[in-house]
Amino acid sequence: MTLKPYRSTPVFNETTLPAALRSRHNTKAGIWGMIRVLEGQVKLTYLEPPSEVVLDSDKAGVLRPQQPHFVEPLGPMKMRVDFYDRPPEE
């Protein structure tokens, strides 16, 4: 059985992506996030532990509870974030 998100953001593009997602932030305690890129590419930067990954429609980005991170569009893109109360499946 596939785990369903309890909430999802709207679909953002490179101009509508909120400033809050472009700067350091984190998910709440006990909440996982899954960044899903629908078109284009997004760079996900994890701050603890430090690392970067480029996401696209074939590679989603998992956010652990309270893990500091930010995202940066790499050109035209569309993405959303799904939120879960348990670890999501990639």
PyMOL Python script that loads the backbone (N, CA, C, O; Angstrom):
from pymol import cmd

cmd.read_pdbstr("""\
ATOM      1  N   MET A   1       0.843  -1.180   0.000  1.00  0.00           N
ATOM      2  CA  MET A   1       0.000   0.000   0.000  1.00  0.00           C
ATOM      3  C   MET A   1       0.893   1.250   0.000  1.00  0.00           C
ATOM      4  O   MET A   1       1.824   1.360   0.799  1.00  0.00           O
ATOM      5  N   THR A   2       0.598   2.175  -0.896  1.00  0.00           N
ATOM      6  CA  THR A   2       1.381   3.399  -1.012  1.00  0.00           C
ATOM      7  C   THR A   2       0.926   4.413   0.022  1.00  0.00           C
ATOM      8  O   THR A   2      -0.269   4.652   0.193  1.00  0.00           O
ATOM      9  N   LEU A   3       1.880   5.000   0.702  1.00  0.00           N
ATOM     10  CA  LEU A   3       1.593   6.029   1.695  1.00  0.00           C
ATOM     11  C   LEU A   3       1.162   7.309   0.993  1.00  0.00           C
ATOM     12  O   LEU A   3       1.847   7.774   0.081  1.00  0.00           O
ATOM     13  N   LYS A   4       0.055   7.875   1.398  1.00  0.00           N
ATOM     14  CA  LYS A   4      -0.462   9.119   0.817  1.00  0.00           C
ATOM     15  C   LYS A   4      -0.041  10.301   1.684  1.00  0.00           C
ATOM     16  O   LYS A   4      -0.041  10.203   2.911  1.00  0.00           O
ATOM     17  N   PRO A   5       0.325  11.436   1.040  1.00  0.00           N
ATOM     18  CA  PRO A   5       0.661  12.617   1.837  1.00  0.00           C
ATOM     19  C   PRO A   5      -0.575  13.154   2.548  1.00  0.00           C
ATOM     20  O   PRO A   5      -1.688  13.047   2.033  1.00  0.00           O
ATOM     21  N   TYR A   6      -0.380  13.731   3.733  1.00  0.00           N
ATOM     22  CA  TYR A   6      -1.520  14.336   4.427  1.00  0.00           C
ATOM     23  C   TYR A   6      -1.740  15.769   3.953  1.00  0.00           C
ATOM     24  O   TYR A   6      -2.808  16.345   4.159  1.00  0.00           O
ATOM     25  N   ARG A   7      -0.703  16.344   3.307  1.00  0.00           N
ATOM     26  CA  ARG A   7      -0.837  17.695   2.764  1.00  0.00           C
ATOM     27  C   ARG A   7       0.194  17.881   1.664  1.00  0.00           C
ATOM     28  O   ARG A   7       1.273  17.289   1.704  1.00  0.00           O
ATOM     29  N   SER A   8      -0.144  18.706   0.683  1.00  0.00           N
ATOM     30  CA  SER A   8       0.793  19.044  -0.392  1.00  0.00           C
ATOM     31  C   SER A   8       0.726  20.540  -0.634  1.00  0.00           C
ATOM     32  O   SER A   8      -0.321  21.163  -0.460  1.00  0.00           O
ATOM     33  N   THR A   9       1.858  21.111  -1.038  1.00  0.00           N
ATOM     34  CA  THR A   9       1.871  22.520  -1.417  1.00  0.00           C
ATOM     35  C   THR A   9       1.234  22.650  -2.794  1.00  0.00           C
ATOM     36  O   THR A   9       1.031  21.653  -3.486  1.00  0.00           O
ATOM     37  N   PRO A  10       0.919  23.881  -3.190  1.00  0.00           N
ATOM     38  CA  PRO A  10       0.569  24.086  -4.600  1.00  0.00           C
ATOM     39  C   PRO A  10       1.790  23.766  -5.465  1.00  0.00           C
ATOM     40  O   PRO A  10       2.897  23.611  -4.951  1.00  0.00           O
ATOM     41  N   VAL A  11       1.583  23.670  -6.766  1.00  0.00           N
ATOM     42  CA  VAL A  11       2.700  23.512  -7.687  1.00  0.00           C
ATOM     43  C   VAL A  11       3.321  24.894  -7.895  1.00  0.00           C
ATOM     44  O   VAL A  11       2.637  25.850  -8.260  1.00  0.00           O
ATOM     45  N   PHE A  12       4.622  24.978  -7.655  1.00  0.00           N
ATOM     46  CA  PHE A  12       5.363  26.228  -7.821  1.00  0.00           C
ATOM     47  C   PHE A  12       6.199  26.144  -9.085  1.00  0.00           C
ATOM     48  O   PHE A  12       6.604  25.057  -9.496  1.00  0.00           O
ATOM     49  N   ASN A  13       6.461  27.305  -9.708  1.00  0.00           N
ATOM     50  CA  ASN A  13       7.428  27.352 -10.797  1.00  0.00           C
ATOM     51  C   ASN A  13       8.582  28.252 -10.370  1.00  0.00           C
ATOM     52  O   ASN A  13       8.638  28.696  -9.224  1.00  0.00           O
ATOM     53  N   GLU A  14       9.500  28.519 -11.294  1.00  0.00           N
ATOM     54  CA  GLU A  14      10.708  29.273 -10.928  1.00  0.00           C
ATOM     55  C   GLU A  14      10.406  30.696 -10.466  1.00  0.00           C
ATOM     56  O   GLU A  14      11.230  31.300  -9.778  1.00  0.00           O
ATOM     57  N   THR A  15       9.243  31.247 -10.828  1.00  0.00           N
ATOM     58  CA  THR A  15       8.913  32.605 -10.379  1.00  0.00           C
ATOM     59  C   THR A  15       7.977  32.612  -9.168  1.00  0.00           C
ATOM     60  O   THR A  15       7.977  33.567  -8.391  1.00  0.00           O
ATOM     61  N   THR A  16       7.180  31.552  -9.004  1.00  0.00           N
ATOM     62  CA  THR A  16       6.234  31.528  -7.879  1.00  0.00           C
ATOM     63  C   THR A  16       6.780  30.805  -6.645  1.00  0.00           C
ATOM     64  O   THR A  16       6.136  30.807  -5.596  1.00  0.00           O
ATOM     65  N   LEU A  17       7.962  30.187  -6.759  1.00  0.00           N
ATOM     66  CA  LEU A  17       8.565  29.503  -5.608  1.00  0.00           C
ATOM     67  C   LEU A  17       8.794  30.527  -4.494  1.00  0.00           C
ATOM     68  O   LEU A  17       9.543  31.484  -4.688  1.00  0.00           O
ATOM     69  N   PRO A  18       8.161  30.342  -3.327  1.00  0.00           N
ATOM     70  CA  PRO A  18       8.259  31.331  -2.251  1.00  0.00           C
ATOM     71  C   PRO A  18       9.692  31.530  -1.744  1.00  0.00           C
ATOM     72  O   PRO A  18      10.498  30.600  -1.727  1.00  0.00           O
ATOM     73  N   ALA A  19       9.983  32.761  -1.336  1.00  0.00           N
ATOM     74  CA  ALA A  19      11.302  33.080  -0.779  1.00  0.00           C
ATOM     75  C   ALA A  19      11.613  32.198   0.423  1.00  0.00           C
ATOM     76  O   ALA A  19      12.774  31.859   0.653  1.00  0.00           O
ATOM     77  N   ALA A  20      10.591  31.820   1.193  1.00  0.00           N
ATOM     78  CA  ALA A  20      10.813  30.980   2.377  1.00  0.00           C
ATOM     79  C   ALA A  20      11.408  29.624   2.007  1.00  0.00           C
ATOM     80  O   ALA A  20      12.168  29.054   2.790  1.00  0.00           O
ATOM     81  N   LEU A  21      11.075  29.097   0.821  1.00  0.00           N
ATOM     82  CA  LEU A  21      11.626  27.809   0.404  1.00  0.00           C
ATOM     83  C   LEU A  21      13.023  27.960  -0.197  1.00  0.00           C
ATOM     84  O   LEU A  21      13.778  26.991  -0.282  1.00  0.00           O
ATOM     85  N   ARG A  22      13.359  29.178  -0.609  1.00  0.00           N
ATOM     86  CA  ARG A  22      14.668  29.461  -1.198  1.00  0.00           C
ATOM     87  C   ARG A  22      15.731  29.763  -0.138  1.00  0.00           C
ATOM     88  O   ARG A  22      16.918  29.848  -0.454  1.00  0.00           O
ATOM     89  N   SER A  23      15.309  29.924   1.111  1.00  0.00           N
ATOM     90  CA  SER A  23      16.245  30.188   2.200  1.00  0.00           C
ATOM     91  C   SER A  23      16.110  29.090   3.261  1.00  0.00           C
ATOM     92  O   SER A  23      15.196  28.268   3.202  1.00  0.00           O
ATOM     93  N   ARG A  24      17.017  29.089   4.217  1.00  0.00           N
ATOM     94  CA  ARG A  24      17.064  28.029   5.228  1.00  0.00           C
ATOM     95  C   ARG A  24      15.714  27.874   5.940  1.00  0.00           C
ATOM     96  O   ARG A  24      15.148  28.840   6.450  1.00  0.00           O
ATOM     97  N   HIS A  25      15.225  26.652   5.958  1.00  0.00           N
ATOM     98  CA  HIS A  25      14.014  26.310   6.705  1.00  0.00           C
ATOM     99  C   HIS A  25      14.061  24.811   6.963  1.00  0.00           C
ATOM    100  O   HIS A  25      14.976  24.133   6.496  1.00  0.00           O
ATOM    101  N   ASN A  26      13.094  24.289   7.694  1.00  0.00           N
ATOM    102  CA  ASN A  26      13.051  22.858   7.964  1.00  0.00           C
ATOM    103  C   ASN A  26      11.619  22.408   8.184  1.00  0.00           C
ATOM    104  O   ASN A  26      10.720  23.212   8.429  1.00  0.00           O
ATOM    105  N   THR A  27      11.431  21.091   8.089  1.00  0.00           N
ATOM    106  CA  THR A  27      10.126  20.511   8.391  1.00  0.00           C
ATOM    107  C   THR A  27       9.956  20.454   9.908  1.00  0.00           C
ATOM    108  O   THR A  27      10.921  20.581  10.662  1.00  0.00           O
ATOM    109  N   LYS A  28       8.729  20.264  10.329  1.00  0.00           N
ATOM    110  CA  LYS A  28       8.434  20.201  11.768  1.00  0.00           C
ATOM    111  C   LYS A  28       8.844  18.848  12.349  1.00  0.00           C
ATOM    112  O   LYS A  28       9.116  17.901  11.611  1.00  0.00           O
ATOM    113  N   ALA A  29       8.883  18.770  13.654  1.00  0.00           N
ATOM    114  CA  ALA A  29       9.179  17.505  14.334  1.00  0.00           C
ATOM    115  C   ALA A  29       8.154  16.458  13.914  1.00  0.00           C
ATOM    116  O   ALA A  29       6.953  16.729  13.901  1.00  0.00           O
ATOM    117  N   GLY A  30       8.625  15.269  13.572  1.00  0.00           N
ATOM    118  CA  GLY A  30       7.738  14.167  13.210  1.00  0.00           C
ATOM    119  C   GLY A  30       7.164  14.253  11.805  1.00  0.00           C
ATOM    120  O   GLY A  30       6.318  13.438  11.438  1.00  0.00           O
ATOM    121  N   ILE A  31       7.610  15.231  11.004  1.00  0.00           N
ATOM    122  CA  ILE A  31       7.067  15.408   9.652  1.00  0.00           C
ATOM    123  C   ILE A  31       8.172  15.227   8.615  1.00  0.00           C
ATOM    124  O   ILE A  31       9.235  15.840   8.710  1.00  0.00           O
ATOM    125  N   TRP A  32       7.907  14.381   7.632  1.00  0.00           N
ATOM    126  CA  TRP A  32       8.799  14.170   6.501  1.00  0.00           C
ATOM    127  C   TRP A  32       8.250  14.951   5.316  1.00  0.00           C
ATOM    128  O   TRP A  32       7.039  15.129   5.188  1.00  0.00           O
ATOM    129  N   GLY A  33       9.132  15.410   4.464  1.00  0.00           N
ATOM    130  CA  GLY A  33       8.735  16.061   3.229  1.00  0.00           C
ATOM    131  C   GLY A  33       9.330  15.325   2.051  1.00  0.00           C
ATOM    132  O   GLY A  33      10.361  14.664   2.166  1.00  0.00           O
ATOM    133  N   MET A  34       8.657  15.451   0.904  1.00  0.00           N
ATOM    134  CA  MET A  34       9.165  14.860  -0.332  1.00  0.00           C
ATOM    135  C   MET A  34       9.023  15.925  -1.411  1.00  0.00           C
ATOM    136  O   MET A  34       7.910  16.291  -1.789  1.00  0.00           O
ATOM    137  N   ILE A  35      10.152  16.418  -1.904  1.00  0.00           N
ATOM    138  CA  ILE A  35      10.128  17.401  -2.985  1.00  0.00           C
ATOM    139  C   ILE A  35       9.968  16.636  -4.287  1.00  0.00           C
ATOM    140  O   ILE A  35      10.772  15.763  -4.613  1.00  0.00           O
ATOM    141  N   ARG A  36       8.931  16.971  -5.016  1.00  0.00           N
ATOM    142  CA  ARG A  36       8.640  16.301  -6.282  1.00  0.00           C
ATOM    143  C   ARG A  36       8.732  17.329  -7.409  1.00  0.00           C
ATOM    144  O   ARG A  36       7.954  18.281  -7.465  1.00  0.00           O
ATOM    145  N   VAL A  37       9.692  17.120  -8.299  1.00  0.00           N
ATOM    146  CA  VAL A  37       9.875  17.999  -9.447  1.00  0.00           C
ATOM    147  C   VAL A  37       9.067  17.428 -10.603  1.00  0.00           C
ATOM    148  O   VAL A  37       9.245  16.274 -10.994  1.00  0.00           O
ATOM    149  N   LEU A  38       8.178  18.251 -11.143  1.00  0.00           N
ATOM    150  CA  LEU A  38       7.307  17.814 -12.232  1.00  0.00           C
ATOM    151  C   LEU A  38       7.910  18.137 -13.599  1.00  0.00           C
ATOM    152  O   LEU A  38       7.719  17.399 -14.565  1.00  0.00           O
ATOM    153  N   GLU A  39       8.644  19.259 -13.662  1.00  0.00           N
ATOM    154  CA  GLU A  39       9.333  19.662 -14.895  1.00  0.00           C
ATOM    155  C   GLU A  39      10.617  20.376 -14.513  1.00  0.00           C
ATOM    156  O   GLU A  39      10.664  21.066 -13.495  1.00  0.00           O
ATOM    157  N   GLY A  40      11.662  20.217 -15.322  1.00  0.00           N
ATOM    158  CA  GLY A  40      12.911  20.927 -15.095  1.00  0.00           C
ATOM    159  C   GLY A  40      13.730  20.313 -13.972  1.00  0.00           C
ATOM    160  O   GLY A  40      13.624  19.121 -13.683  1.00  0.00           O
ATOM    161  N   GLN A  41      14.563  21.162 -13.334  1.00  0.00           N
ATOM    162  CA  GLN A  41      15.454  20.714 -12.271  1.00  0.00           C
ATOM    163  C   GLN A  41      15.482  21.719 -11.123  1.00  0.00           C
ATOM    164  O   GLN A  41      15.303  22.922 -11.313  1.00  0.00           O
ATOM    165  N   VAL A  42      15.711  21.183  -9.932  1.00  0.00           N
ATOM    166  CA  VAL A  42      15.812  21.980  -8.712  1.00  0.00           C
ATOM    167  C   VAL A  42      17.025  21.477  -7.941  1.00  0.00           C
ATOM    168  O   VAL A  42      17.236  20.269  -7.832  1.00  0.00           O
ATOM    169  N   LYS A  43      17.823  22.400  -7.405  1.00  0.00           N
ATOM    170  CA  LYS A  43      18.938  21.994  -6.541  1.00  0.00           C
ATOM    171  C   LYS A  43      18.455  22.054  -5.102  1.00  0.00           C
ATOM    172  O   LYS A  43      17.981  23.090  -4.636  1.00  0.00           O
ATOM    173  N   LEU A  44      18.580  20.933  -4.402  1.00  0.00           N
ATOM    174  CA  LEU A  44      18.236  20.825  -2.988  1.00  0.00           C
ATOM    175  C   LEU A  44      19.532  20.830  -2.202  1.00  0.00           C
ATOM    176  O   LEU A  44      20.410  19.996  -2.427  1.00  0.00           O
ATOM    177  N   THR A  45      19.648  21.777  -1.275  1.00  0.00           N
ATOM    178  CA  THR A  45      20.829  21.869  -0.420  1.00  0.00           C
ATOM    179  C   THR A  45      20.427  21.508   1.005  1.00  0.00           C
ATOM    180  O   THR A  45      19.598  22.180   1.619  1.00  0.00           O
ATOM    181  N   TYR A  46      21.023  20.444   1.520  1.00  0.00           N
ATOM    182  CA  TYR A  46      20.849  20.049   2.918  1.00  0.00           C
ATOM    183  C   TYR A  46      21.932  20.767   3.715  1.00  0.00           C
ATOM    184  O   TYR A  46      23.089  20.790   3.296  1.00  0.00           O
ATOM    185  N   LEU A  47      21.577  21.352   4.850  1.00  0.00           N
ATOM    186  CA  LEU A  47      22.548  22.059   5.670  1.00  0.00           C
ATOM    187  C   LEU A  47      23.112  21.205   6.792  1.00  0.00           C
ATOM    188  O   LEU A  47      24.220  21.468   7.259  1.00  0.00           O
ATOM    189  N   GLU A  48      22.380  20.187   7.240  1.00  0.00           N
ATOM    190  CA  GLU A  48      22.839  19.294   8.312  1.00  0.00           C
ATOM    191  C   GLU A  48      22.385  17.870   8.006  1.00  0.00           C
ATOM    192  O   GLU A  48      21.200  17.568   8.156  1.00  0.00           O
ATOM    193  N   PRO A  49      23.273  17.000   7.590  1.00  0.00           N
ATOM    194  CA  PRO A  49      24.666  17.243   7.223  1.00  0.00           C
ATOM    195  C   PRO A  49      24.736  17.915   5.853  1.00  0.00           C
ATOM    196  O   PRO A  49      23.837  17.730   5.033  1.00  0.00           O
ATOM    197  N   PRO A  50      25.795  18.698   5.590  1.00  0.00           N
ATOM    198  CA  PRO A  50      25.886  19.460   4.349  1.00  0.00           C
ATOM    199  C   PRO A  50      26.003  18.563   3.118  1.00  0.00           C
ATOM    200  O   PRO A  50      26.856  17.677   3.059  1.00  0.00           O
ATOM    201  N   SER A  51      25.133  18.807   2.136  1.00  0.00           N
ATOM    202  CA  SER A  51      25.217  18.125   0.842  1.00  0.00           C
ATOM    203  C   SER A  51      24.259  18.805  -0.125  1.00  0.00           C
ATOM    204  O   SER A  51      23.359  19.540   0.282  1.00  0.00           O
ATOM    205  N   GLU A  52      24.466  18.549  -1.402  1.00  0.00           N
ATOM    206  CA  GLU A  52      23.604  19.085  -2.447  1.00  0.00           C
ATOM    207  C   GLU A  52      23.213  17.960  -3.384  1.00  0.00           C
ATOM    208  O   GLU A  52      23.978  17.021  -3.600  1.00  0.00           O
ATOM    209  N   VAL A  53      22.010  18.064  -3.940  1.00  0.00           N
ATOM    210  CA  VAL A  53      21.556  17.088  -4.923  1.00  0.00           C
ATOM    211  C   VAL A  53      20.666  17.817  -5.927  1.00  0.00           C
ATOM    212  O   VAL A  53      19.903  18.712  -5.563  1.00  0.00           O
ATOM    213  N   VAL A  54      20.775  17.424  -7.189  1.00  0.00           N
ATOM    214  CA  VAL A  54      19.909  17.979  -8.227  1.00  0.00           C
ATOM    215  C   VAL A  54      18.731  17.032  -8.403  1.00  0.00           C
ATOM    216  O   VAL A  54      18.901  15.837  -8.646  1.00  0.00           O
ATOM    217  N   LEU A  55      17.538  17.591  -8.277  1.00  0.00           N
ATOM    218  CA  LEU A  55      16.311  16.814  -8.399  1.00  0.00           C
ATOM    219  C   LEU A  55      15.676  17.065  -9.765  1.00  0.00           C
ATOM    220  O   LEU A  55      15.785  18.155 -10.327  1.00  0.00           O
ATOM    221  N   ASP A  56      15.015  16.037 -10.285  1.00  0.00           N
ATOM    222  CA  ASP A  56      14.241  16.181 -11.505  1.00  0.00           C
ATOM    223  C   ASP A  56      13.045  15.243 -11.414  1.00  0.00           C
ATOM    224  O   ASP A  56      12.764  14.699 -10.346  1.00  0.00           O
ATOM    225  N   SER A  57      12.341  15.048 -12.520  1.00  0.00           N
ATOM    226  CA  SER A  57      11.123  14.237 -12.456  1.00  0.00           C
ATOM    227  C   SER A  57      11.404  12.776 -12.120  1.00  0.00           C
ATOM    228  O   SER A  57      10.493  12.051 -11.721  1.00  0.00           O
ATOM    229  N   ASP A  58      12.654  12.333 -12.277  1.00  0.00           N
ATOM    230  CA  ASP A  58      13.022  10.951 -11.938  1.00  0.00           C
ATOM    231  C   ASP A  58      13.608  10.810 -10.540  1.00  0.00           C
ATOM    232  O   ASP A  58      13.751   9.694 -10.040  1.00  0.00           O
ATOM    233  N   LYS A  59      13.952  11.936  -9.897  1.00  0.00           N
ATOM    234  CA  LYS A  59      14.597  11.872  -8.579  1.00  0.00           C
ATOM    235  C   LYS A  59      13.932  12.871  -7.639  1.00  0.00           C
ATOM    236  O   LYS A  59      14.038  14.083  -7.825  1.00  0.00           O
ATOM    237  N   ALA A  60      13.246  12.346  -6.627  1.00  0.00           N
ATOM    238  CA  ALA A  60      12.603  13.184  -5.606  1.00  0.00           C
ATOM    239  C   ALA A  60      13.582  13.423  -4.466  1.00  0.00           C
ATOM    240  O   ALA A  60      14.553  12.685  -4.300  1.00  0.00           O
ATOM    241  N   GLY A  61      13.315  14.470  -3.680  1.00  0.00           N
ATOM    242  CA  GLY A  61      14.178  14.803  -2.552  1.00  0.00           C
ATOM    243  C   GLY A  61      13.478  14.571  -1.231  1.00  0.00           C
ATOM    244  O   GLY A  61      12.442  15.177  -0.956  1.00  0.00           O
ATOM    245  N   VAL A  62      14.046  13.688  -0.403  1.00  0.00           N
ATOM    246  CA  VAL A  62      13.460  13.368   0.895  1.00  0.00           C
ATOM    247  C   VAL A  62      13.961  14.359   1.942  1.00  0.00           C
ATOM    248  O   VAL A  62      15.152  14.661   2.010  1.00  0.00           O
ATOM    249  N   LEU A  63      13.039  14.856   2.749  1.00  0.00           N
ATOM    250  CA  LEU A  63      13.372  15.760   3.854  1.00  0.00           C
ATOM    251  C   LEU A  63      13.003  15.071   5.156  1.00  0.00           C
ATOM    252  O   LEU A  63      11.840  14.741   5.387  1.00  0.00           O
ATOM    253  N   ARG A  64      13.993  14.858   5.998  1.00  0.00           N
ATOM    254  CA  ARG A  64      13.730  14.244   7.303  1.00  0.00           C
ATOM    255  C   ARG A  64      13.185  15.306   8.259  1.00  0.00           C
ATOM    256  O   ARG A  64      13.380  16.501   8.037  1.00  0.00           O
ATOM    257  N   PRO A  65      12.505  14.874   9.319  1.00  0.00           N
ATOM    258  CA  PRO A  65      11.968  15.846  10.280  1.00  0.00           C
ATOM    259  C   PRO A  65      13.054  16.787  10.814  1.00  0.00           C
ATOM    260  O   PRO A  65      14.134  16.351  11.213  1.00  0.00           O
ATOM    261  N   GLN A  66      12.747  18.059  10.811  1.00  0.00           N
ATOM    262  CA  GLN A  66      13.596  19.119  11.346  1.00  0.00           C
ATOM    263  C   GLN A  66      14.959  19.234  10.650  1.00  0.00           C
ATOM    264  O   GLN A  66      15.901  19.777  11.227  1.00  0.00           O
ATOM    265  N   GLN A  67      15.071  18.730   9.421  1.00  0.00           N
ATOM    266  CA  GLN A  67      16.332  18.808   8.683  1.00  0.00           C
ATOM    267  C   GLN A  67      16.417  20.143   7.933  1.00  0.00           C
ATOM    268  O   GLN A  67      15.612  20.387   7.034  1.00  0.00           O
ATOM    269  N   PRO A  68      17.375  21.013   8.284  1.00  0.00           N
ATOM    270  CA  PRO A  68      17.495  22.314   7.617  1.00  0.00           C
ATOM    271  C   PRO A  68      17.905  22.134   6.146  1.00  0.00           C
ATOM    272  O   PRO A  68      18.772  21.323   5.819  1.00  0.00           O
ATOM    273  N   HIS A  69      17.261  22.911   5.279  1.00  0.00           N
ATOM    274  CA  HIS A  69      17.514  22.797   3.848  1.00  0.00           C
ATOM    275  C   HIS A  69      16.982  24.037   3.129  1.00  0.00           C
ATOM    276  O   HIS A  69      16.303  24.872   3.727  1.00  0.00           O
ATOM    277  N   PHE A  70      17.299  24.142   1.846  1.00  0.00           N
ATOM    278  CA  PHE A  70      16.662  25.118   0.969  1.00  0.00           C
ATOM    279  C   PHE A  70      16.746  24.609  -0.459  1.00  0.00           C
ATOM    280  O   PHE A  70      17.527  23.706  -0.756  1.00  0.00           O
ATOM    281  N   VAL A  71      15.933  25.194  -1.356  1.00  0.00           N
ATOM    282  CA  VAL A  71      15.913  24.779  -2.753  1.00  0.00           C
ATOM    283  C   VAL A  71      16.185  25.977  -3.655  1.00  0.00           C
ATOM    284  O   VAL A  71      15.951  27.130  -3.290  1.00  0.00           O
ATOM    285  N   GLU A  72      16.687  25.659  -4.845  1.00  0.00           N
ATOM    286  CA  GLU A  72      17.004  26.678  -5.834  1.00  0.00           C
ATOM    287  C   GLU A  72      16.611  26.153  -7.213  1.00  0.00           C
ATOM    288  O   GLU A  72      17.090  25.095  -7.622  1.00  0.00           O
ATOM    289  N   PRO A  73      15.746  26.872  -7.942  1.00  0.00           N
ATOM    290  CA  PRO A  73      15.408  26.439  -9.302  1.00  0.00           C
ATOM    291  C   PRO A  73      16.639  26.506 -10.201  1.00  0.00           C
ATOM    292  O   PRO A  73      17.444  27.430 -10.092  1.00  0.00           O
ATOM    293  N   LEU A  74      16.779  25.534 -11.078  1.00  0.00           N
ATOM    294  CA  LEU A  74      17.849  25.539 -12.080  1.00  0.00           C
ATOM    295  C   LEU A  74      17.177  25.767 -13.434  1.00  0.00           C
ATOM    296  O   LEU A  74      17.069  24.849 -14.246  1.00  0.00           O
ATOM    297  N   GLY A  75      16.731  26.993 -13.663  1.00  0.00           N
ATOM    298  CA  GLY A  75      15.996  27.317 -14.884  1.00  0.00           C
ATOM    299  C   GLY A  75      14.509  27.079 -14.707  1.00  0.00           C
ATOM    300  O   GLY A  75      14.033  26.934 -13.581  1.00  0.00           O
ATOM    301  N   PRO A  76      13.767  27.038 -15.812  1.00  0.00           N
ATOM    302  CA  PRO A  76      12.324  26.803 -15.729  1.00  0.00           C
ATOM    303  C   PRO A  76      12.036  25.456 -15.070  1.00  0.00           C
ATOM    304  O   PRO A  76      12.663  24.447 -15.393  1.00  0.00           O
ATOM    305  N   MET A  77      11.078  25.456 -14.141  1.00  0.00           N
ATOM    306  CA  MET A  77      10.752  24.215 -13.428  1.00  0.00           C
ATOM    307  C   MET A  77       9.350  24.313 -12.850  1.00  0.00           C
ATOM    308  O   MET A  77       8.762  25.391 -12.771  1.00  0.00           O
ATOM    309  N   LYS A  78       8.829  23.156 -12.448  1.00  0.00           N
ATOM    310  CA  LYS A  78       7.593  23.056 -11.670  1.00  0.00           C
ATOM    311  C   LYS A  78       7.832  22.013 -10.593  1.00  0.00           C
ATOM    312  O   LYS A  78       8.364  20.939 -10.875  1.00  0.00           O
ATOM    313  N   MET A  79       7.442  22.322  -9.355  1.00  0.00           N
ATOM    314  CA  MET A  79       7.649  21.387  -8.239  1.00  0.00           C
ATOM    315  C   MET A  79       6.576  21.593  -7.177  1.00  0.00           C
ATOM    316  O   MET A  79       5.901  22.622  -7.138  1.00  0.00           O
ATOM    317  N   ARG A  80       6.439  20.592  -6.323  1.00  0.00           N
ATOM    318  CA  ARG A  80       5.585  20.707  -5.140  1.00  0.00           C
ATOM    319  C   ARG A  80       6.253  19.925  -4.022  1.00  0.00           C
ATOM    320  O   ARG A  80       7.180  19.149  -4.256  1.00  0.00           O
ATOM    321  N   VAL A  81       5.770  20.137  -2.802  1.00  0.00           N
ATOM    322  CA  VAL A  81       6.267  19.382  -1.658  1.00  0.00           C
ATOM    323  C   VAL A  81       5.096  18.632  -1.047  1.00  0.00           C
ATOM    324  O   VAL A  81       4.060  19.225  -0.744  1.00  0.00           O
ATOM    325  N   ASP A  82       5.262  17.320  -0.865  1.00  0.00           N
ATOM    326  CA  ASP A  82       4.272  16.481  -0.181  1.00  0.00           C
ATOM    327  C   ASP A  82       4.760  16.261   1.243  1.00  0.00           C
ATOM    328  O   ASP A  82       5.956  16.087   1.480  1.00  0.00           O
ATOM    329  N   PHE A  83       3.824  16.271   2.193  1.00  0.00           N
ATOM    330  CA  PHE A  83       4.169  16.097   3.609  1.00  0.00           C
ATOM    331  C   PHE A  83       3.540  14.816   4.157  1.00  0.00           C
ATOM    332  O   PHE A  83       2.400  14.475   3.843  1.00  0.00           O
ATOM    333  N   TYR A  84       4.321  14.119   4.987  1.00  0.00           N
ATOM    334  CA  TYR A  84       3.918  12.822   5.544  1.00  0.00           C
ATOM    335  C   TYR A  84       4.186  12.789   7.045  1.00  0.00           C
ATOM    336  O   TYR A  84       5.086  13.467   7.541  1.00  0.00           O
ATOM    337  N   ASP A  85       3.396  11.991   7.761  1.00  0.00           N
ATOM    338  CA  ASP A  85       3.637  11.804   9.197  1.00  0.00           C
ATOM    339  C   ASP A  85       4.418  10.523   9.470  1.00  0.00           C
ATOM    340  O   ASP A  85       4.605  10.140  10.625  1.00  0.00           O
ATOM    341  N   ARG A  86       4.877   9.855   8.396  1.00  0.00           N
ATOM    342  CA  ARG A  86       5.740   8.674   8.466  1.00  0.00           C
ATOM    343  C   ARG A  86       6.743   8.769   7.327  1.00  0.00           C
ATOM    344  O   ARG A  86       6.515   9.543   6.398  1.00  0.00           O
ATOM    345  N   PRO A  87       7.839   8.024   7.351  1.00  0.00           N
ATOM    346  CA  PRO A  87       8.792   8.103   6.252  1.00  0.00           C
ATOM    347  C   PRO A  87       8.127   7.737   4.914  1.00  0.00           C
ATOM    348  O   PRO A  87       7.519   6.673   4.797  1.00  0.00           O
ATOM    349  N   PRO A  88       8.241   8.612   3.911  1.00  0.00           N
ATOM    350  CA  PRO A  88       7.616   8.344   2.602  1.00  0.00           C
ATOM    351  C   PRO A  88       8.450   7.399   1.769  1.00  0.00           C
ATOM    352  O   PRO A  88       9.627   7.166   2.045  1.00  0.00           O
ATOM    353  N   GLU A  89       7.813   6.859   0.743  1.00  0.00           N
ATOM    354  CA  GLU A  89       8.516   6.026  -0.237  1.00  0.00           C
ATOM    355  C   GLU A  89       8.993   6.939  -1.349  1.00  0.00           C
ATOM    356  O   GLU A  89       8.266   7.837  -1.774  1.00  0.00           O
ATOM    357  N   GLU A  90      10.201   6.717  -1.819  1.00  0.00           N
ATOM    358  CA  GLU A  90      10.731   7.556  -2.906  1.00  0.00           C
ATOM    359  C   GLU A  90      10.116   7.150  -4.228  1.00  0.00           C
ATOM    360  O   GLU A  90      10.434   7.736  -5.263  1.00  0.00           O
TER     361      GLU A  90
END
""", "prot")
cmd.dss("prot")
cmd.show_as("cartoon", "prot")
cmd.util.cbc("prot")
cmd.orient("prot")
